[in-house]
């Protein structure tokens, strides 16, 4: 029964794939990937480093919120 339903879903997906158009952003993405401007932009504004700093800040702030919630739960602070 499940195999039949899986085949039905696969056929429906294949039918949708033939009917729906391709992504309108495919050309834009390929153009950005092949450009050298992204490298220069990353040199001026280091996206990877900014994301790592943001992740560290979010972890620290989340830890503070959890710690504060635990202290409020045990009535150590108000």
N, C-alpha and C positions, 0 to 999 in steps of 0.2 A: 504494500500500500504506500509506504513512504518512498520507495524507489519510483513508483509511478508519479507521485506528486513532485519529486525532484526533477524528473524528466519534463513534466509539464512546466515547471518554473524555468528550466533551462531553455525550452522552446519559446516560452513567452519572452525571456530576456533576449534571445537571438532575434526574435521578431521586432522587438523594440529597438535593438541595435541597428537593424536595417532601415527602420522608419525614421528614427530621430537623426537630426543633422549632426555633423562633427562639431567639435568645440570651436566657438568663434575666437577663442583666445589662443589657439594653437600657434598661429603665425606670430603673434606678439611674444609668446613665451620663447619660441625658437629664436626670434630676433634678439631678445634680451640675453639669452644664453650665449649667443655668438658675439655679442658686443664687448668691447674692451672698456667701455665706460663704467660698467658695474665694478670692475676691479679698482678703478680710480676712486669711485664713490666709496667703496669699502675701505680704501686706504685713508680717505679723509674722515669717514665716519664709520668706525669699526663695529659693524652690526653684531658680529659674534661676541665681542667683548661686552657690548651693551646688554645682550641677552643673558650672558653669564652673570653680570652684575645684577640685573633685574631678578634672575632666578634666586641668587643668594639673598637679595633683599626680601623677596617674598617668603623664602624659607625662614629667615630670621623673624620677620613680622608675624608669620603664622605661628612660630614657636612662642613668641611673646603672647599672642592672643590665647593660645592653648594654656600656657602657664597662668595667665591672668584668670582664665575661666576656672581652672582648677583651684586657684586661691580663693576665688569668690565662692566656689562650691563648698569649700571647707571653712568658709567664713573668716578667713585670715585677713581679707581686705574688703572694702566696700566699693 
